[in-house]
Amino acid sequence: MSLPSMILAAGAAQDAPPVDFTTLGLVIFVATLVAIATRRIGLPYSVGLVIAGFGIALTPIGVDLELTPTLVFELLLPPLLFEAAIQIPWKNLRKELPLLLSLVTVGVVAAAALVAAGMHYLVGWGWLGAMFFGVLIAATDPVSVIATFKENKVDHRLHLLVESESLLNDGVAAVLFALLLGVAAVGSFEALSVGGAAWDLVRIAGGGIVIGLVVSGGLLLVAGRTEDKLVEISLTVLAAYGSFLAAEHFGMSGVLACVAAGIMVGNVGWLGSISDEGRGAVLSFWDYAAFLANSFVFILIGDGEASPTLLAAIPIAAIAVVLQLAGRAVAIYPVTYAWTRSKLAIPWRYKHILFWGGLRGALSLALALSIPESVPERAAIISAAFLVVAFSIFVQGITMPPLLRNLDLVRGEDEGDHCERTDDEGAKENWGA
């Protein structure tokens, strides 16, 4: 069995029954009410959904659904990844790629290592369990942060850096997690050679990207033969789910495959394969698909937070929160500082947002639930992951809007989309020129 496929297999035994129409209707209705209420009171949408999920769990109604690895990986994750990737302009992403790659490789490994060492020495977890936690908690989910960006009209470069870094580091974290599943399967680090591990990382990550490009490219060729917007939407759905599932089937990274497919469709697709009328329909469809997926994810997170067993894990989770913040700082500040004298230098204000905007979400929880039963700390890891996610959503998510205002990162209504910007080090660039 391929390493990425182990993620799904590890949680298959714990999956809940399929979603029924009552549950689906309840989630959509609650999500609609939350969307209306949070917009009026200025609360981040994700925070409102988690609170709603927590409240539903305390009522006799409840949500007849559990947050499981299969539910997240096979149903909810592809639309979240694809919707974000489809709106990333390749021209701008290519400029930032060296910086982003350093953040999602050196940064993610450094953050995971710090958290793992802390959980091993401070909490007493075994190295394997501590490494599992370090890797899964390195995966970020800036859904509420990006929503805040859109509402507050932040600089386009900052938006691109936060969203792209999150998408790519999710892929890297999933690949590293899959590598640890291989170690857990054999029960020893001795079977893992440095050369073999490096090759697995390159093969899984690179193979996923190639599959995403091939699947989406083939479907775009088909899309170019029609101007029916419904057919075009259907083909993008196949691109998202097809690339993800095909990559997992062949032992590659489904996350990176889906991201690559989204970038391909969002850039090459608009050049003629997808009609002008179809473009608006495609973007609207994926915006709604991401809305539904996020609604399920955050309501189910709130439902899980209602578990009384989490109270006992608060002391360990408090240590984990401090460690994950320290790990995020190590992942952002030293790496970005190394680019200070280059054209990719970013202002300190951006660095602070990249650090504080690294929220945790569905992927971290799905990976935690995928940890094999053979890992002694599995239950503690799941509880700690839930509480760290709750901290990031409530504390970091709620404080992001005032932080943006205090750092003077909110653009005025009269500023155009392609304006000249000056960073804190005095370097100028005409973004979008």
C-alpha positions in Angstrom: 0.0 0.0 0.0 1.3 3.5 -0.8 2.2 5.8 2.0 -0.4 8.5 1.3 -3.1 5.9 0.9 -2.3 4.8 4.5 -3.8 8.0 5.7 -7.2 7.0 4.4 -6.8 3.4 5.4 -5.7 4.2 9.0 -9.0 6.0 9.7 -11.3 3.8 7.6 -12.4 1.7 10.6 -13.5 4.8 12.5 -15.7 6.3 9.7 -19.2 7.4 10.5 -22.2 6.4 8.4 -22.8 8.4 5.2 -24.4 11.9 5.5 -28.2 11.7 5.4 -30.4 14.5 4.0 -31.4 15.6 7.5 -27.8 16.2 8.5 -27.0 17.9 5.2 -30.1 20.2 5.5 -29.3 21.0 9.2 -25.7 22.0 8.4 -26.7 24.2 5.4 -29.4 25.9 7.4 -27.1 26.6 10.4 -24.3 27.7 8.1 -26.7 30.2 6.4 -27.8 31.7 9.7 -24.2 31.9 11.0 -23.1 33.6 7.8 -25.8 36.3 8.2 -25.1 36.8 11.9 -21.3 36.9 11.8 -21.4 39.4 8.9 -23.6 41.7 11.0 -21.6 41.5 14.2 -18.2 41.4 12.5 -17.2 38.0 13.9 -15.0 35.7 11.7 -17.3 33.1 9.9 -15.2 30.1 11.1 -15.6 31.2 14.7 -19.3 31.4 14.4 -19.5 28.0 12.8 -17.4 26.4 15.6 -19.7 28.0 18.2 -22.7 26.7 16.4 -21.3 23.2 16.2 -20.6 23.3 19.9 -24.1 24.5 20.6 -25.7 21.8 18.4 -23.7 19.1 20.2 -25.2 20.2 23.5 -28.8 19.9 22.2 -30.9 16.7 21.7 -30.7 17.3 17.9 -26.9 16.9 17.4 -25.1 16.3 14.2 -25.2 12.6 13.1 -21.7 12.8 11.6 -18.1 12.6 12.8 -15.0 14.3 11.5 -13.1 11.4 10.1 -10.0 11.1 7.8 -12.0 9.7 4.9 -14.7 12.4 5.1 -12.0 15.1 5.1 -9.6 13.7 2.5 -12.1 12.3 0.0 -15.0 14.8 0.3 -14.1 18.1 2.0 -10.4 18.7 1.3 -10.4 18.8 -2.5 -12.9 21.7 -2.9 -11.1 23.7 -0.2 -7.7 23.2 -2.0 -9.1 23.7 -5.5 -11.1 26.8 -4.8 -8.1 28.5 -3.2 -5.6 27.4 -6.0 -7.9 28.3 -8.9 -7.6 32.0 -7.9 -3.8 32.2 -7.6 -2.2 34.0 -10.5 0.8 32.0 -11.8 2.7 35.1 -12.8 2.7 36.4 -9.3 3.2 33.0 -7.7 6.2 32.3 -9.9 7.9 35.5 -8.6 7.4 34.4 -5.0 8.1 30.7 -5.5 11.7 30.7 -4.1 10.6 32.4 -0.9 7.5 30.1 -0.6 9.5 26.9 -1.2 11.9 27.9 1.6 9.0 28.6 3.9 7.3 25.2 3.2 10.4 23.1 3.3 12.9 24.5 5.7 10.2 26.3 7.7 7.9 23.4 8.0 10.7 20.9 9.0 12.1 23.4 11.6 8.6 24.0 13.1 7.8 20.3 13.2 11.2 19.5 14.8 10.8 22.1 17.5 7.3 21.0 18.4 8.3 17.3 18.4 11.3 17.9 20.6 9.2 20.0 23.0 6.5 17.3 23.3 9.1 14.6 23.8 11.1 16.4 26.5 8.4 18.5 28.2 5.4 16.1 28.0 7.2 12.8 27.9 5.8 11.5 24.6 7.8 8.9 22.6 9.7 10.2 19.6 7.3 8.8 17.1 4.2 10.2 18.7 5.9 13.6 19.2 7.0 13.6 15.5 3.5 12.8 14.4 2.1 15.7 16.4 4.9 18.1 15.2 4.2 17.3 11.5 0.4 17.5 11.7 0.3 20.7 13.7 2.5 22.3 11.1 -0.3 22.2 8.5 -2.1 25.5 8.4 -5.6 26.5 7.5 -6.1 30.2 6.9 -9.7 30.1 5.8 -10.9 32.7 8.3 -7.8 34.8 7.7 -8.4 34.9 3.9 -12.0 35.8 4.5 -10.8 38.7 6.7 -8.4 39.7 4.0 -11.2 39.9 1.4 -13.4 42.0 3.7 -10.6 44.4 4.7 -9.0 44.7 1.2 -5.4 43.9 2.2 -2.4 44.1 -0.1 -2.5 41.5 -2.9 1.0 40.3 -2.2 0.2 39.6 1.4 -2.9 37.8 0.3 -0.9 35.7 -2.1 1.8 34.8 0.4 -0.5 33.7 3.1 -2.8 31.6 0.9 0.0 30.1 -1.2 2.2 29.3 1.8 -0.7 27.5 3.4 -1.6 25.4 0.4 2.0 24.3 -0.2 2.8 23.6 3.5 -0.4 21.5 3.7 1.1 19.3 0.9 4.5 19.1 2.6 3.0 18.3 6.0 0.8 15.5 4.4 3.9 14.0 2.7 6.0 14.0 5.9 3.0 12.5 7.8 2.8 9.7 5.2 6.5 9.1 5.7 5.9 8.7 9.4 3.0 6.3 8.7 5.6 4.1 6.9 7.8 4.2 10.0 4.8 3.3 12.3 4.0 0.4 10.0 7.4 -1.3 10.4 7.7 -0.2 14.0 11.2 1.3 13.9 13.1 4.3 12.5 16.0 1.9 11.7 14.2 0.8 8.5 14.1 4.4 7.3 17.3 5.3 5.4 18.1 9.0 4.7 18.4 8.3 0.9 15.2 6.3 0.8 13.3 8.9 2.8 14.5 11.7 0.5 13.5 9.7 -2.6 10.1 9.0 -1.1 9.5 12.7 -0.4 10.6 13.8 -3.9 8.6 11.0 -5.6 5.4 11.6 -3.6 5.5 15.4 -3.9 6.7 15.6 -7.5 4.5 12.8 -8.6 1.5 14.5 -7.1 2.2 17.7 -9.0 2.7 15.9 -12.3 -0.5 14.0 -11.9 -2.4 17.2 -11.1 -1.1 18.9 -14.2 -1.7 15.9 -16.4 -5.3 15.3 -15.2 -6.3 19.0 -15.3 -4.5 19.5 -18.6 -6.4 16.7 -20.3 -9.7 17.9 -19.0 -9.0 21.4 -20.2 -8.5 20.0 -23.7 -12.0 18.5 -23.5 -13.4 21.8 -22.1 -12.1 23.6 -25.1 -14.6 21.8 -27.3 -17.6 23.2 -25.6 -19.1 26.5 -24.3 -21.7 24.9 -22.1 -20.9 26.3 -18.7 -22.5 23.3 -16.9 -20.2 21.0 -18.7 -17.2 23.2 -17.9 -18.2 23.2 -14.2 -18.4 19.4 -14.3 -15.0 19.1 -15.9 -13.4 21.3 -13.1 -15.1 19.0 -10.6 -13.4 16.1 -12.3 -10.1 18.0 -12.3 -10.3 18.6 -8.5 -11.4 15.2 -7.3 -9.9 13.2 -10.2 -6.4 14.6 -9.6 -6.6 14.1 -5.9 -7.9 10.5 -6.0 -5.6 9.6 -8.9 -2.5 10.8 -7.1 -3.5 8.9 -3.9 -4.2 5.8 -6.0 -0.7 5.9 -7.4 1.0 6.6 -4.1 1.5 10.3 -4.6 0.4 13.5 -2.8 -3.3 14.2 -3.4 -3.0 17.5 -1.8 -0.3 18.8 -4.1 -2.0 17.2 -7.1 -5.2 19.1 -6.3 -3.3 22.4 -5.8 -1.5 21.9 -9.1 -4.8 21.2 -10.9 -6.4 24.3 -9.5 -3.5 26.5 -10.5 -3.6 25.0 -14.0 -7.3 25.6 -14.4 -7.2 29.1 -12.9 -4.4 30.2 -15.3 -4.3 28.1 -18.5 -8.1 27.5 -18.4 -8.9 31.2 -18.7 -6.9 31.5 -21.9 -9.6 29.9 -24.0 -10.4 26.3 -22.8 -13.1 27.7 -20.5 -15.5 30.3 -22.1 -16.0 33.8 -20.7 -19.5 32.9 -19.5 -18.2 29.7 -18.0 -15.4 31.4 -16.1 -17.9 33.3 -13.9 -20.0 30.2 -13.4 -16.9 28.1 -12.4 -15.7 30.6 -9.9 -19.2 31.0 -8.4 -19.6 27.2 -8.2 -16.3 26.7 -6.4 -16.9 29.6 -4.1 -20.1 27.8 -3.0 -18.5 24.4 -2.8 -15.8 25.8 -0.5 -18.6 27.5 1.6 -20.3 24.1 2.1 -17.0 22.3 2.8 -16.0 24.9 5.4 -19.4 24.8 6.9 -19.2 21.1 7.5 -15.6 21.3 8.7 -16.0 24.0 11.3 -19.4 22.8 12.6 -17.9 19.3 13.1 -14.9 20.8 14.8 -17.3 22.6 17.2 -19.2 19.3 17.7 -15.9 17.6 18.6 -14.9 20.4 21.0 -18.0 19.6 23.1 -16.5 16.3 24.2 -15.9 16.3 28.0 -12.7 14.2 27.6 -10.9 17.3 26.2 -10.9 19.0 29.6 -8.3 16.6 30.9 -6.0 17.4 28.0 -5.9 21.2 28.7 -2.5 21.2 30.5 -0.8 19.3 27.7 -2.6 21.4 25.1 -1.4 24.6 26.8 2.2 23.4 26.3 1.3 22.4 22.7 -0.1 25.9 21.9 3.1 27.5 23.2 5.2 25.1 21.2 3.3 25.5 17.9 3.5 29.3 18.2 7.2 29.0 18.8 7.5 26.6 15.9 5.6 29.0 13.6 7.9 31.8 14.6 10.9 29.7 13.7 9.3 28.8 10.4 8.6 32.4 9.5 11.1 34.9 10.9 14.5 33.3 10.3 13.5 32.0 6.8 12.1 35.3 5.6 15.0 37.2 7.1 17.4 35.3 4.9 15.7 37.0 1.9 16.1 40.5 3.3 18.7 41.6 0.7 16.9 40.1 -2.2 14.0 41.3 -4.4 11.8 38.9 -2.4 12.3 40.8 0.9 9.0 41.3 2.7 8.2 43.9 5.4 8.1 43.0 9.0 4.4 43.7 9.1 3.9 40.9 6.6 6.0 38.5 8.6 3.8 39.2 11.7 0.7 38.3 9.7 2.3 35.2 8.3 3.2 34.2 11.8 -0.2 35.0 13.5 -2.3 33.9 10.5 -1.0 30.3 10.6 -4.2 28.9 12.0 -4.8 25.2 12.3 -7.9 23.4 11.0 -9.4 20.4 9.3 -6.2 18.9 7.9 -4.5 18.8 11.3 -7.4 17.0 12.8 -7.8 14.6 9.9 -4.1 13.7 10.2 -4.4 13.3 14.0 -7.4 10.9 13.6 -5.3 8.9 11.0 -2.5 8.1 13.5 -2.4 4.3 13.9 -3.7 2.7 17.1 -0.2 1.3 17.7 1.1 4.8 18.7 0.7 5.0 22.5 0.0 8.7 22.5 -2.7 8.6 19.9 -5.6 9.6 22.1 -3.6 12.4 23.7 -2.5 13.7 20.3 -6.1 13.9 19.1 -7.2 15.8 22.1 -4.3 18.2 22.0 -4.8 18.7 18.2 -8.5 19.6 18.8 -7.6 22.1 21.5 -4.8 23.7 19.5 -7.2 24.1 16.6 -9.7 25.7 18.9 -7.1 28.2 20.2 -6.0 29.2 16.7 -9.6 29.7 15.6 -10.8 31.6 18.6 -7.7 33.6 19.6 -5.8 34.0 16.4 -8.8 34.2 14.2 -10.7 36.8 16.3 -7.6 39.0 16.8 -6.6 39.1 13.1 -8.8 42.1 12.0 -7.6 44.4 14.7 -4.0 43.2 14.1 -4.4 44.2 10.4 -5.6 47.6 11.4 -2.9 48.2 13.9 -0.2 47.2 11.4 -1.9 49.6 8.9 -2.4 46.8 6.3 -5.9 47.6 5.3 -6.1 49.5 2.0 -8.5 52.3 1.5 -11.5 52.1 -0.7 -10.0 54.5 -3.3 -6.8 52.4 -3.8 -6.7 50.3 -7.0 -5.9 46.7 -7.4 -2.5 47.5 -9.0 -1.0 50.1 -6.8 2.6 50.8 -6.0 3.7 49.5 -2.6 6.7 50.2 -0.4 7.9 47.7 2.1 9.5 48.5 5.5 13.0 48.0 4.2 12.5 50.7 1.6 12.3 48.4 -1.4 9.7 49.3 -4.0 7.9 47.2 -6.5 4.9 47.7 -8.9 2.9 44.6 -7.9 1.0 43.3 -10.9 3.0 45.3 -13.4 
